[in-house]
């Protein structure tokens, strides 16, 4: 009992406690102590993604925004600017009810081993895309309307290409093979996950000419659960990074194939006086410096790069490339 002597209150301390209880001051003090030791937690919105995992997703999709901007600029042949504006975790219900109606919701599979995810494309992005693909200037209708079957078919193809670019940014984490499984214009009819399921939400701003809209990528926790340990900087930076992987080379080649270049062939050159030029008549022959059988000069974007021989292919004139122009030859030309 001697050890409990320190816990025994004096009569003065007892009187003070009774007085504090009567005035209500004791409750306030206890509440202050409780608030310093505990923090509120909403069990309806559990944080399943750590800060590091959300940061990794943010870095991945900042790169995706750049790739997507380059792809759409080449595909539409107009400048397109895309930026990642937010990366957050919310419940699936909150995400669905935050979307406008109508909007275009695309459910896609990540790969055979993983589950599904969702791509939402707002009408302010969909209608300019469709207008440009159909040869227009990229205008949106005055009032938002439902998409026609033809427009949904066109957007299915375009969204398939957008999702295909996900492979390049995820290749160090997991090998993806995105495939479109379903498309709908009313997100509230799409109950692919439980309303309380936590999702990682990546929101992108898209600028197409004068139109600006949003694209949302929604990755449910249940879909990414198997690869969650890989969404860390330790795993990511531990992977060997090659300067040009097979996917990156393929992506660059696809982008280059969409670029138009001006190609011209010079048959020959000569120097004449102004008086000779003024005396030219139909049927006159102009002697060139080039000998018969010499290679012709081939210019790409006004730069002398190739040599070739003239010929015929079917009913058209043609040129057979015989080689590249060496630097020394170009200097002497």
TIDOZA-57504 format. One record per residue (C-alpha): residue number from 1; residue in one letter; chain; y, x, z. Coordinates in nm, 4 decimals, padded with zeros to 6 digits. Each point is the difference from the previous one (the first is absolute). Example, Ala and Ser with C-alpha at 12.3 -4.5 7.8 and 13.67 -1.06 7.14 Angstrom:
! residues 2
<r seq="1" type="A" mol="A" north="-00.4500" east="01.2300" up="00.7800"/>
<r seq="2" type="S" mol="A" north="00.3440" east="00.1370" up="-00.0660"/>
! end
This chain:
! residues 333
<r seq="1" type="X" mol="A" north="00.0000" east="00.0000" up="00.0000"/>
<r seq="2" type="X" mol="A" north="00.2274" east="00.2968" up="00.0525"/>
<r seq="3" type="X" mol="A" north="00.0144" east="00.0526" up="-00.3761"/>
<r seq="4" type="X" mol="A" north="00.1395" east="-00.3515" up="-00.0466"/>
<r seq="5" type="X" mol="A" north="00.2933" east="00.0572" up="00.2313"/>
<r seq="6" type="X" mol="A" north="00.2345" east="00.0709" up="-00.2885"/>
<r seq="7" type="X" mol="A" north="-00.0765" east="-00.3448" up="-00.1534"/>
<r seq="8" type="X" mol="A" north="00.0994" east="-00.1923" up="00.3152"/>
<r seq="9" type="X" mol="A" north="00.3456" east="-00.1611" up="-00.0334"/>
<r seq="10" type="X" mol="A" north="00.2512" east="-00.0064" up="00.2817"/>
<r seq="11" type="X" mol="A" north="00.1573" east="-00.3251" up="00.1185"/>
<r seq="12" type="X" mol="A" north="00.3239" east="00.0952" up="-00.1738"/>
<r seq="13" type="X" mol="A" north="-00.1813" east="00.0500" up="-00.3351"/>
<r seq="14" type="X" mol="A" north="-00.1821" east="-00.3324" up="00.0430"/>
<r seq="15" type="X" mol="A" north="00.3317" east="-00.1778" up="00.0626"/>
<r seq="16" type="X" mol="A" north="00.1466" east="00.1640" up="-00.3140"/>
<r seq="17" type="X" mol="A" north="-00.2957" east="-00.1173" up="-00.2141"/>
<r seq="18" type="X" mol="A" north="00.0322" east="-00.3574" up="00.1263"/>
<r seq="19" type="X" mol="A" north="00.3724" east="00.0049" up="-00.0746"/>
<r seq="20" type="X" mol="A" north="-00.0615" east="00.1389" up="-00.3499"/>
<r seq="21" type="X" mol="A" north="-00.2604" east="-00.2656" up="-00.0718"/>
<r seq="22" type="X" mol="A" north="00.2396" east="-00.2714" up="00.1091"/>
<r seq="23" type="X" mol="A" north="00.2783" east="00.1282" up="-00.2274"/>
<r seq="24" type="X" mol="A" north="-00.2299" east="00.0689" up="-00.2997"/>
<r seq="25" type="X" mol="A" north="00.1001" east="00.3671" up="-00.0307"/>
<r seq="26" type="X" mol="A" north="-00.3541" east="00.1234" up="00.0510"/>
<r seq="27" type="X" mol="A" north="-00.1273" east="-00.1779" up="-00.3122"/>
<r seq="28" type="X" mol="A" north="00.2661" east="00.1633" up="-00.2169"/>
<r seq="29" type="X" mol="A" north="-00.0944" east="00.3447" up="00.1261"/>
<r seq="30" type="X" mol="A" north="-00.3689" east="-00.0640" up="-00.0652"/>
<r seq="31" type="X" mol="A" north="00.0771" east="-00.1243" up="-00.3519"/>
<r seq="32" type="X" mol="A" north="00.2025" east="00.3155" up="-00.0708"/>
<r seq="33" type="X" mol="A" north="-00.2917" east="00.2159" up="00.1126"/>
<r seq="34" type="X" mol="A" north="-00.2422" east="-00.2001" up="-00.2153"/>
<r seq="35" type="X" mol="A" north="00.2217" east="00.0281" up="-00.3076"/>
<r seq="36" type="X" mol="A" north="00.0059" east="00.3777" up="00.0287"/>
<r seq="37" type="X" mol="A" north="-00.3790" east="00.0258" up="00.0199"/>
<r seq="38" type="X" mol="A" north="-00.1058" east="-00.2557" up="-00.2636"/>
<r seq="39" type="X" mol="A" north="00.1032" east="-00.0890" up="-00.3543"/>
<r seq="40" type="X" mol="A" north="-00.0514" east="-00.3235" up="-00.1871"/>
<r seq="41" type="X" mol="A" north="-00.2874" east="-00.0295" up="-00.2500"/>
<r seq="42" type="X" mol="A" north="-00.0550" east="-00.2847" up="-00.2460"/>
<r seq="43" type="X" mol="A" north="-00.3737" east="-00.0584" up="-00.0316"/>
<r seq="44" type="X" mol="A" north="00.0638" east="-00.2158" up="-00.3066"/>
<r seq="45" type="X" mol="A" north="00.1422" east="00.3063" up="-00.1825"/>
<r seq="46" type="X" mol="A" north="-00.2082" east="00.3005" up="00.0991"/>
<r seq="47" type="X" mol="A" north="00.1072" east="00.3364" up="-00.1422"/>
<r seq="48" type="X" mol="A" north="-00.3157" east="00.1203" up="-00.1693"/>
<r seq="49" type="X" mol="A" north="00.1696" east="00.2659" up="-00.2160"/>
<r seq="50" type="X" mol="A" north="00.1325" east="00.3031" up="00.1860"/>
<r seq="51" type="X" mol="A" north="00.3439" east="00.1435" up="-00.0786"/>
<r seq="52" type="X" mol="A" north="-00.1624" east="00.2971" up="-00.1728"/>
<r seq="53" type="X" mol="A" north="-00.2159" east="-00.2242" up="-00.2172"/>
<r seq="54" type="X" mol="A" north="00.3016" east="-00.2095" up="-00.1011"/>
<r seq="55" type="X" mol="A" north="00.1912" east="00.3190" up="-00.0765"/>
<r seq="56" type="X" mol="A" north="-00.2848" east="00.1182" up="-00.2243"/>
<r seq="57" type="X" mol="A" north="00.0007" east="-00.3335" up="-00.1856"/>
<r seq="58" type="X" mol="A" north="00.3761" east="00.0286" up="-00.0389"/>
<r seq="59" type="X" mol="A" north="-00.0207" east="00.3488" up="-00.1523"/>
<r seq="60" type="X" mol="A" north="-00.2807" east="-00.1059" up="-00.2344"/>
<r seq="61" type="X" mol="A" north="00.1937" east="-00.2965" up="-00.1317"/>
<r seq="62" type="X" mol="A" north="00.3300" east="00.1821" up="-00.0344"/>
<r seq="63" type="X" mol="A" north="-00.1896" east="00.2058" up="-00.2562"/>
<r seq="64" type="X" mol="A" north="-00.1440" east="-00.3220" up="-00.1455"/>
<r seq="65" type="X" mol="A" north="00.3536" east="-00.1357" up="-00.0480"/>
<r seq="66" type="X" mol="A" north="00.0939" east="00.3056" up="-00.2069"/>
<r seq="67" type="X" mol="A" north="-00.3151" east="-00.0222" up="-00.2127"/>
<r seq="68" type="X" mol="A" north="00.0478" east="-00.3745" up="-00.0517"/>
<r seq="69" type="X" mol="A" north="00.3629" east="00.0470" up="-00.1032"/>
<r seq="70" type="X" mol="A" north="-00.0977" east="00.2603" up="-00.2608"/>
<r seq="71" type="X" mol="A" north="-00.2849" east="-00.2175" up="-00.1292"/>
<r seq="72" type="X" mol="A" north="00.2089" east="-00.3161" up="-00.0407"/>
<r seq="73" type="X" mol="A" north="00.2864" east="00.1942" up="-00.1593"/>
<r seq="74" type="X" mol="A" north="-00.2392" east="00.1304" up="-00.2663"/>
<r seq="75" type="X" mol="A" north="-00.1893" east="-00.3300" up="-00.0344"/>
<r seq="76" type="X" mol="A" north="00.3116" east="-00.2170" up="-00.0370"/>
<r seq="77" type="X" mol="A" north="00.2113" east="00.2710" up="-00.1697"/>
<r seq="78" type="X" mol="A" north="00.2914" east="-00.0670" up="00.2360"/>
<r seq="79" type="X" mol="A" north="00.1032" east="00.1696" up="00.3269"/>
<r seq="80" type="X" mol="A" north="-00.1751" east="-00.1500" up="00.3035"/>
<r seq="81" type="X" mol="A" north="00.0821" east="00.1071" up="00.3562"/>
<r seq="82" type="X" mol="A" north="-00.2493" east="-00.0590" up="00.2829"/>
<r seq="83" type="X" mol="A" north="00.0383" east="00.1006" up="00.3643"/>
<r seq="84" type="X" mol="A" north="-00.2060" east="-00.0563" up="00.3125"/>
<r seq="85" type="X" mol="A" north="00.2291" east="-00.1859" up="00.2395"/>
<r seq="86" type="X" mol="A" north="-00.2308" east="-00.0649" up="00.2974"/>
<r seq="87" type="X" mol="A" north="-00.3448" east="00.0657" up="00.1456"/>
<r seq="88" type="X" mol="A" north="-00.1013" east="-00.2221" up="00.2898"/>
<r seq="89" type="X" mol="A" north="-00.2925" east="-00.1800" up="00.1610"/>
<r seq="90" type="X" mol="A" north="00.0085" east="-00.3756" up="00.0406"/>
<r seq="91" type="X" mol="A" north="-00.2506" east="-00.2826" up="00.0224"/>
<r seq="92" type="X" mol="A" north="-00.1380" east="-00.1464" up="-00.3191"/>
<r seq="93" type="X" mol="A" north="00.1505" east="-00.3373" up="00.0899"/>
<r seq="94" type="X" mol="A" north="00.3492" east="00.1470" up="00.0386"/>
<r seq="95" type="X" mol="A" north="-00.0296" east="00.1739" up="-00.3358"/>
<r seq="96" type="X" mol="A" north="-00.1194" east="-00.3119" up="-00.1844"/>
<r seq="97" type="X" mol="A" north="00.2661" east="-00.2316" up="00.1436"/>
<r seq="98" type="X" mol="A" north="00.2770" east="00.2524" up="-00.0764"/>
<r seq="99" type="X" mol="A" north="-00.0703" east="-00.0236" up="-00.3750"/>
<r seq="100" type="X" mol="A" north="00.1900" east="-00.2358" up="-00.2327"/>
<r seq="101" type="X" mol="A" north="-00.1731" east="-00.2816" up="-00.1860"/>
<r seq="102" type="X" mol="A" north="-00.0727" east="00.0431" up="-00.2823"/>
<r seq="103" type="X" mol="A" north="-00.0763" east="00.3701" up="-00.0167"/>
<r seq="104" type="X" mol="A" north="-00.2801" east="00.1982" up="-00.1619"/>
<r seq="105" type="X" mol="A" north="-00.2767" east="00.1084" up="00.2373"/>
<r seq="106" type="X" mol="A" north="-00.2715" east="00.2308" up="-00.1338"/>
<r seq="107" type="X" mol="A" north="-00.3141" east="00.0582" up="00.2055"/>
<r seq="108" type="X" mol="A" north="-00.1787" east="00.3207" up="-00.0975"/>
<r seq="109" type="X" mol="A" north="-00.2969" east="00.2024" up="00.1197"/>
<r seq="110" type="X" mol="A" north="00.0643" east="00.3580" up="00.1093"/>
<r seq="111" type="X" mol="A" north="-00.3479" east="00.1296" up="-00.0916"/>
<r seq="112" type="X" mol="A" north="-00.3609" east="-00.1235" up="00.0404"/>
<r seq="113" type="X" mol="A" north="-00.0268" east="00.1401" up="00.3565"/>
<r seq="114" type="X" mol="A" north="00.3349" east="-00.1318" up="00.1278"/>
<r seq="115" type="X" mol="A" north="00.1339" east="-00.3531" up="00.0150"/>
<r seq="116" type="X" mol="A" north="00.2882" east="-00.1778" up="-00.1694"/>
<r seq="117" type="X" mol="A" north="00.3751" east="00.0468" up="00.0168"/>
<r seq="118" type="X" mol="A" north="00.2955" east="-00.1891" up="-00.1420"/>
<r seq="119" type="X" mol="A" north="00.2898" east="00.0692" up="-00.2381"/>
<r seq="120" type="X" mol="A" north="00.2921" east="-00.2435" up="00.0066"/>
<r seq="121" type="X" mol="A" north="00.2532" east="00.0081" up="-00.2842"/>
<r seq="122" type="X" mol="A" north="00.3167" east="-00.2065" up="00.0482"/>
<r seq="123" type="X" mol="A" north="00.1298" east="-00.2268" up="-00.2817"/>
<r seq="124" type="X" mol="A" north="00.3115" east="00.2201" up="-00.0342"/>
<r seq="125" type="X" mol="A" north="-00.2356" east="00.2774" up="-00.1147"/>
<r seq="126" type="X" mol="A" north="-00.2578" east="-00.2077" up="-00.1890"/>
<r seq="127" type="X" mol="A" north="00.2333" east="-00.1879" up="-00.2363"/>
<r seq="128" type="X" mol="A" north="00.2003" east="00.3078" up="-00.1195"/>
<r seq="129" type="X" mol="A" north="-00.3307" east="00.1832" up="-00.0595"/>
<r seq="130" type="X" mol="A" north="-00.1368" east="-00.2868" up="-00.2082"/>
<r seq="131" type="X" mol="A" north="00.3275" east="-00.0406" up="-00.1907"/>
<r seq="132" type="X" mol="A" north="00.0049" east="00.3691" up="-00.0973"/>
<r seq="133" type="X" mol="A" north="-00.3686" east="00.0009" up="-00.0989"/>
<r seq="134" type="X" mol="A" north="00.0684" east="-00.2985" up="-00.2282"/>
<r seq="135" type="X" mol="A" north="00.2916" east="00.1839" up="-00.1632"/>
<r seq="136" type="X" mol="A" north="00.2867" east="-00.1337" up="00.2103"/>
<r seq="137" type="X" mol="A" north="00.2795" east="00.1731" up="00.1899"/>
<r seq="138" type="X" mol="A" north="-00.1551" east="-00.0396" up="00.3450"/>
<r seq="139" type="X" mol="A" north="00.1704" east="-00.3234" up="00.1095"/>
<r seq="140" type="X" mol="A" north="-00.1261" east="-00.2357" up="00.2697"/>
<r seq="141" type="X" mol="A" north="00.0084" east="-00.3817" up="-00.0300"/>
<r seq="142" type="X" mol="A" north="00.2899" east="-00.1801" up="00.1682"/>
<r seq="143" type="X" mol="A" north="-00.2416" east="-00.1734" up="00.2370"/>
<r seq="144" type="X" mol="A" north="-00.3277" east="00.1382" up="00.1329"/>
<r seq="145" type="X" mol="A" north="-00.2958" east="-00.1844" up="-00.1520"/>
<r seq="146" type="X" mol="A" north="-00.3778" east="00.0189" up="-00.0039"/>
<r seq="147" type="X" mol="A" north="-00.1611" east="00.2558" up="-00.2311"/>
<r seq="148" type="X" mol="A" north="-00.1828" east="-00.1257" up="-00.3067"/>
<r seq="149" type="X" mol="A" north="-00.3618" east="00.0963" up="-00.0704"/>
<r seq="150" type="X" mol="A" north="00.1140" east="00.2411" up="-00.2720"/>
<r seq="151" type="X" mol="A" north="00.2484" east="00.1675" up="00.2366"/>
<r seq="152" type="X" mol="A" north="-00.2653" east="00.0358" up="00.2709"/>
<r seq="153" type="X" mol="A" north="-00.2335" east="00.1606" up="-00.2557"/>
<r seq="154" type="X" mol="A" north="00.2729" east="00.2483" up="-00.0963"/>
<r seq="155" type="X" mol="A" north="00.0732" east="00.0799" up="00.3651"/>
<r seq="156" type="X" mol="A" north="-00.3708" east="00.0463" up="00.0702"/>
<r seq="157" type="X" mol="A" north="00.0001" east="00.2835" up="-00.2524"/>
<r seq="158" type="X" mol="A" north="00.3243" east="00.1521" up="00.1312"/>
<r seq="159" type="X" mol="A" north="-00.1056" east="-00.0214" up="00.3659"/>
<r seq="160" type="X" mol="A" north="-00.3322" east="00.1589" up="-00.0933"/>
<r seq="161" type="X" mol="A" north="00.1955" east="00.2989" up="-00.1293"/>
<r seq="162" type="X" mol="A" north="00.2179" east="00.0096" up="00.3134"/>
<r seq="163" type="X" mol="A" north="-00.3063" east="00.0009" up="00.2240"/>
<r seq="164" type="X" mol="A" north="-00.1714" east="00.2640" up="-00.2123"/>
<r seq="165" type="X" mol="A" north="00.2786" east="00.2422" up="00.0960"/>
<r seq="166" type="X" mol="A" north="-00.1057" east="-00.0346" up="00.3656"/>
<r seq="167" type="X" mol="A" north="-00.2931" east="00.2302" up="-00.0786"/>
<r seq="168" type="X" mol="A" north="00.2299" east="00.2993" up="-00.0402"/>
<r seq="169" type="X" mol="A" north="00.1674" east="-00.0259" up="00.3422"/>
<r seq="170" type="X" mol="A" north="-00.3195" east="-00.0879" up="00.1913"/>
<r seq="171" type="X" mol="A" north="-00.2284" east="00.2587" up="-00.1586"/>
<r seq="172" type="X" mol="A" north="00.0316" east="00.2421" up="00.2959"/>
<r seq="173" type="X" mol="A" north="-00.0931" east="-00.2796" up="00.2436"/>
<r seq="174" type="X" mol="A" north="-00.2625" east="-00.2034" up="-00.1851"/>
<r seq="175" type="X" mol="A" north="-00.1060" east="-00.0617" up="-00.3590"/>
<r seq="176" type="X" mol="A" north="00.1330" east="-00.3373" up="-00.1137"/>
<r seq="177" type="X" mol="A" north="-00.1034" east="-00.2242" up="-00.2903"/>
<r seq="178" type="X" mol="A" north="00.2426" east="-00.2957" up="00.0279"/>
<r seq="179" type="X" mol="A" north="-00.1055" east="-00.3179" up="-00.1795"/>
<r seq="180" type="X" mol="A" north="00.1891" east="-00.3292" up="-00.0133"/>
<r seq="181" type="X" mol="A" north="-00.2142" east="-00.2790" up="00.1459"/>
<r seq="182" type="X" mol="A" north="00.2353" east="-00.2961" up="00.0302"/>
<r seq="183" type="X" mol="A" north="00.3597" east="-00.1032" up="-00.0738"/>
<r seq="184" type="X" mol="A" north="00.1945" east="-00.2924" up="00.1450"/>
<r seq="185" type="X" mol="A" north="00.3602" east="-00.1188" up="00.0155"/>
<r seq="186" type="X" mol="A" north="-00.0174" east="-00.1624" up="00.3455"/>
<r seq="187" type="X" mol="A" north="-00.0734" east="00.2604" up="00.2701"/>
<r seq="188" type="X" mol="A" north="-00.0567" east="-00.2636" up="00.2683"/>
<r seq="189" type="X" mol="A" north="-00.3125" east="-00.1193" up="-00.1791"/>
<r seq="190" type="X" mol="A" north="-00.1449" east="00.3487" up="00.0194"/>
<r seq="191" type="X" mol="A" north="-00.1929" east="00.0308" up="00.3272"/>
<r seq="192" type="X" mol="A" north="-00.1943" east="00.3164" up="-00.0734"/>
<r seq="193" type="X" mol="A" north="00.0415" east="00.1282" up="00.3594"/>
<r seq="194" type="X" mol="A" north="00.0379" east="-00.1433" up="00.3477"/>
<r seq="195" type="X" mol="A" north="00.3596" east="-00.0915" up="00.0803"/>
<r seq="196" type="X" mol="A" north="00.0017" east="00.2416" up="00.2966"/>
<r seq="197" type="X" mol="A" north="-00.1328" east="00.2954" up="-00.2025"/>
<r seq="198" type="X" mol="A" north="00.2313" east="00.3027" up="00.0202"/>
<r seq="199" type="X" mol="A" north="00.1145" east="00.1317" up="-00.3385"/>
<r seq="200" type="X" mol="A" north="00.1920" east="00.3063" up="-00.1162"/>
<r seq="201" type="X" mol="A" north="00.2886" east="-00.1263" up="-00.2129"/>
<r seq="202" type="X" mol="A" north="00.1723" east="00.2283" up="-00.2550"/>
<r seq="203" type="X" mol="A" north="00.3136" east="-00.1504" up="-00.1581"/>
<r seq="204" type="X" mol="A" north="00.1560" east="00.1423" up="-00.3186"/>
<r seq="205" type="X" mol="A" north="00.3346" east="-00.0808" up="-00.1610"/>
<r seq="206" type="X" mol="A" north="-00.0100" east="-00.0192" up="-00.3806"/>
<r seq="207" type="X" mol="A" north="00.3058" east="00.0289" up="-00.2259"/>
<r seq="208" type="X" mol="A" north="-00.0532" east="-00.1103" up="-00.3631"/>
<r seq="209" type="X" mol="A" north="00.3335" east="-00.0007" up="-00.1841"/>
<r seq="210" type="X" mol="A" north="00.2141" east="-00.2565" up="00.1876"/>
<r seq="211" type="X" mol="A" north="-00.2917" east="-00.1582" up="00.1852"/>
<r seq="212" type="X" mol="A" north="-00.1127" east="00.1148" up="00.3423"/>
<r seq="213" type="X" mol="A" north="-00.3037" east="-00.1233" up="00.1901"/>
<r seq="214" type="X" mol="A" north="-00.2802" east="00.0974" up="00.2356"/>
<r seq="215" type="X" mol="A" north="-00.3637" east="00.0992" up="-00.0280"/>
<r seq="216" type="X" mol="A" north="-00.2226" east="-00.0129" up="00.3096"/>
<r seq="217" type="X" mol="A" north="-00.3295" east="00.1791" up="00.0559"/>
<r seq="218" type="X" mol="A" north="-00.2081" east="-00.1463" up="00.2825"/>
<r seq="219" type="X" mol="A" north="-00.2915" east="00.2027" up="00.1425"/>
<r seq="220" type="X" mol="A" north="-00.1962" east="-00.1877" up="00.2724"/>
<r seq="221" type="X" mol="A" north="-00.1296" east="00.2080" up="00.2886"/>
<r seq="222" type="X" mol="A" north="-00.3558" east="-00.1164" up="-00.0666"/>
<r seq="223" type="X" mol="A" north="00.0244" east="00.1471" up="-00.3521"/>
<r seq="224" type="X" mol="A" north="00.1264" east="00.3402" up="00.1149"/>
<r seq="225" type="X" mol="A" north="-00.2040" east="00.0165" up="00.3211"/>
<r seq="226" type="X" mol="A" north="-00.2689" east="00.2278" up="-00.1475"/>
<r seq="227" type="X" mol="A" north="00.2533" east="00.2607" up="-00.1148"/>
<r seq="228" type="X" mol="A" north="00.2425" east="-00.0200" up="00.2940"/>
<r seq="229" type="X" mol="A" north="-00.0944" east="00.3504" up="00.1290"/>
<r seq="230" type="X" mol="A" north="00.1113" east="00.1380" up="-00.3377"/>
<r seq="231" type="X" mol="A" north="00.3493" east="-00.1448" up="00.0297"/>
<r seq="232" type="X" mol="A" north="00.1203" east="00.2940" up="00.2065"/>
<r seq="233" type="X" mol="A" north="00.1969" east="00.3089" up="-00.0912"/>
<r seq="234" type="X" mol="A" north="-00.2803" east="00.2258" up="00.1278"/>
<r seq="235" type="X" mol="A" north="-00.2501" east="-00.1486" up="-00.2437"/>
<r seq="236" type="X" mol="A" north="00.2466" east="-00.0289" up="-00.2854"/>
<r seq="237" type="X" mol="A" north="00.1304" east="00.3561" up="00.0095"/>
<r seq="238" type="X" mol="A" north="-00.3478" east="00.1374" up="00.0612"/>
<r seq="239" type="X" mol="A" north="-00.1094" east="-00.1182" up="-00.3445"/>
<r seq="240" type="X" mol="A" north="00.0301" east="00.2566" up="-00.2807"/>
<r seq="241" type="X" mol="A" north="00.2903" east="-00.0972" up="-00.2244"/>
<r seq="242" type="X" mol="A" north="-00.0178" east="00.1102" up="-00.3599"/>
<r seq="243" type="X" mol="A" north="00.3202" east="00.0350" up="-00.1958"/>
<r seq="244" type="X" mol="A" north="-00.1370" east="-00.2093" up="-00.2835"/>
<r seq="245" type="X" mol="A" north="-00.3035" east="-00.2135" up="00.0729"/>
<r seq="246" type="X" mol="A" north="-00.1957" east="-00.1905" up="-00.2603"/>
<r seq="247" type="X" mol="A" north="00.1728" east="-00.3258" up="00.0922"/>
<r seq="248" type="X" mol="A" north="00.3450" east="00.1570" up="-00.0142"/>
<r seq="249" type="X" mol="A" north="-00.0686" east="00.1491" up="-00.3420"/>
<r seq="250" type="X" mol="A" north="-00.1282" east="-00.3338" up="-00.1248"/>
<r seq="251" type="X" mol="A" north="00.3084" east="-00.1735" up="00.1363"/>
<r seq="252" type="X" mol="A" north="00.2373" east="00.2510" up="-00.1628"/>
<r seq="253" type="X" mol="A" north="-00.1770" east="-00.0314" up="-00.3344"/>
<r seq="254" type="X" mol="A" north="00.0268" east="-00.3788" up="00.0131"/>
<r seq="255" type="X" mol="A" north="00.3714" east="00.0271" up="00.0705"/>
<r seq="256" type="X" mol="A" north="00.0549" east="00.2498" up="-00.2815"/>
<r seq="257" type="X" mol="A" north="-00.1914" east="-00.2151" up="-00.2473"/>
<r seq="258" type="X" mol="A" north="00.2638" east="-00.2716" up="00.0444"/>
<r seq="259" type="X" mol="A" north="00.2911" east="00.2301" up="-00.0934"/>
<r seq="260" type="X" mol="A" north="00.1429" east="-00.0160" up="-00.3548"/>
<r seq="261" type="X" mol="A" north="00.1040" east="00.3295" up="-00.1615"/>
<r seq="262" type="X" mol="A" north="00.1793" east="00.0683" up="-00.3261"/>
<r seq="263" type="X" mol="A" north="-00.1998" east="00.2169" up="-00.2431"/>
<r seq="264" type="X" mol="A" north="00.1508" east="00.1414" up="-00.3204"/>
<r seq="265" type="X" mol="A" north="-00.1213" east="00.2402" up="-00.2719"/>
<r seq="266" type="X" mol="A" north="00.2265" east="00.2321" up="-00.1998"/>
<r seq="267" type="X" mol="A" north="-00.1229" east="00.0611" up="-00.3550"/>
<r seq="268" type="X" mol="A" north="00.2306" east="00.2953" up="-00.0550"/>
<r seq="269" type="X" mol="A" north="00.3519" east="00.1404" up="00.0073"/>
<r seq="270" type="X" mol="A" north="00.2457" east="00.1538" up="-00.2420"/>
<r seq="271" type="X" mol="A" north="00.3677" east="00.0941" up="-00.0232"/>
<r seq="272" type="X" mol="A" north="00.2299" east="-00.1314" up="-00.2728"/>
<r seq="273" type="X" mol="A" north="00.3718" east="-00.0074" up="-00.0691"/>
<r seq="274" type="X" mol="A" north="00.2085" east="-00.3152" up="00.0209"/>
<r seq="275" type="X" mol="A" north="00.0587" east="00.0173" up="-00.3759"/>
<r seq="276" type="X" mol="A" north="-00.3767" east="00.0006" up="-00.0636"/>
<r seq="277" type="X" mol="A" north="-00.0431" east="-00.2958" up="00.2329"/>
<r seq="278" type="X" mol="A" north="00.2637" east="-00.2025" up="-00.1845"/>
<r seq="279" type="X" mol="A" north="-00.1756" east="00.0637" up="-00.3332"/>
<r seq="280" type="X" mol="A" north="-00.3400" east="-00.1346" up="00.1155"/>
<r seq="281" type="X" mol="A" north="-00.1488" east="-00.2659" up="-00.2254"/>
<r seq="282" type="X" mol="A" north="-00.3185" east="-00.2039" up="00.0049"/>
<r seq="283" type="X" mol="A" north="-00.2911" east="00.2151" up="-00.1131"/>
<r seq="284" type="X" mol="A" north="00.1524" east="00.3344" up="00.1092"/>
<r seq="285" type="X" mol="A" north="-00.2349" east="00.2438" up="00.1730"/>
<r seq="286" type="X" mol="A" north="00.1072" east="00.1729" up="00.3204"/>
<r seq="287" type="X" mol="A" north="-00.1666" east="00.3322" up="00.0672"/>
<r seq="288" type="X" mol="A" north="-00.1014" east="00.0466" up="00.3653"/>
<r seq="289" type="X" mol="A" north="-00.0564" east="00.3229" up="00.1920"/>
<r seq="290" type="X" mol="A" north="-00.3558" east="-00.1065" up="00.0813"/>
<r seq="291" type="X" mol="A" north="-00.2869" east="00.1263" up="-00.2186"/>
<r seq="292" type="X" mol="A" north="-00.2808" east="-00.2271" up="-00.1194"/>
<r seq="293" type="X" mol="A" north="-00.2738" east="-00.0210" up="00.2656"/>
<r seq="294" type="X" mol="A" north="00.2279" east="00.1023" up="00.2890"/>
<r seq="295" type="X" mol="A" north="-00.0267" east="-00.2062" up="00.3165"/>
<r seq="296" type="X" mol="A" north="00.2645" east="-00.2647" up="00.0599"/>
<r seq="297" type="X" mol="A" north="00.2130" east="-00.0091" up="00.3137"/>
<r seq="298" type="X" mol="A" north="-00.0849" east="-00.2859" up="00.2393"/>
<r seq="299" type="X" mol="A" north="00.2655" east="-00.1018" up="00.2550"/>
<r seq="300" type="X" mol="A" north="-00.0590" east="-00.2139" up="00.3104"/>
<r seq="301" type="X" mol="A" north="00.3214" east="-00.1289" up="00.1545"/>
<r seq="302" type="X" mol="A" north="00.1916" east="00.2561" up="-00.2147"/>
<r seq="303" type="X" mol="A" north="-00.2044" east="00.2895" up="00.1395"/>
<r seq="304" type="X" mol="A" north="-00.2059" east="00.2116" up="-00.2417"/>
<r seq="305" type="X" mol="A" north="-00.3498" east="-00.0096" up="00.1523"/>
<r seq="306" type="X" mol="A" north="-00.2630" east="-00.0352" up="-00.2735"/>
<r seq="307" type="X" mol="A" north="-00.0966" east="00.1126" up="-00.3503"/>
<r seq="308" type="X" mol="A" north="-00.1825" east="-00.2112" up="-00.2574"/>
<r seq="309" type="X" mol="A" north="-00.1082" east="-00.0597" up="-00.3579"/>
<r seq="310" type="X" mol="A" north="00.1029" east="-00.3092" up="-00.2020"/>
<r seq="311" type="X" mol="A" north="-00.2612" east="-00.2353" up="-00.1418"/>
<r seq="312" type="X" mol="A" north="-00.1032" east="-00.3615" up="-00.0529"/>
<r seq="313" type="X" mol="A" north="-00.1967" east="-00.2356" up="00.2247"/>
<r seq="314" type="X" mol="A" north="-00.0937" east="-00.3198" up="-00.1796"/>
<r seq="315" type="X" mol="A" north="00.3180" east="-00.1359" up="-00.1555"/>
<r seq="316" type="X" mol="A" north="00.2294" east="00.1897" up="00.2379"/>
<r seq="317" type="X" mol="A" north="00.1475" east="00.3469" up="00.0078"/>
<r seq="318" type="X" mol="A" north="-00.1435" east="00.2048" up="00.2847"/>
<r seq="319" type="X" mol="A" north="00.0238" east="00.3353" up="00.1720"/>
<r seq="320" type="X" mol="A" north="-00.2838" east="00.2137" up="00.1294"/>
<r seq="321" type="X" mol="A" north="00.0991" east="00.2052" up="00.3036"/>
<r seq="322" type="X" mol="A" north="-00.1024" east="00.3628" up="-00.0492"/>
<r seq="323" type="X" mol="A" north="00.1224" east="00.1493" up="00.3275"/>
<r seq="324" type="X" mol="A" north="00.2685" east="00.0515" up="00.2591"/>
<r seq="325" type="X" mol="A" north="00.3176" east="00.1947" up="-00.0645"/>
<r seq="326" type="X" mol="A" north="-00.0065" east="00.3324" up="00.1804"/>
<r seq="327" type="X" mol="A" north="00.3124" east="00.1001" up="00.1918"/>
<r seq="328" type="X" mol="A" north="00.0597" east="00.3017" up="-00.2218"/>
<r seq="329" type="X" mol="A" north="-00.0222" east="-00.2140" up="-00.3154"/>
<r seq="330" type="X" mol="A" north="00.2460" east="-00.2485" up="00.1460"/>
<r seq="331" type="X" mol="A" north="00.2520" east="00.2762" up="00.0740"/>
<r seq="332" type="X" mol="A" north="-00.0284" east="00.1366" up="-00.3540"/>
<r seq="333" type="X" mol="A" north="00.0278" east="-00.3458" up="-00.1615"/>
! end
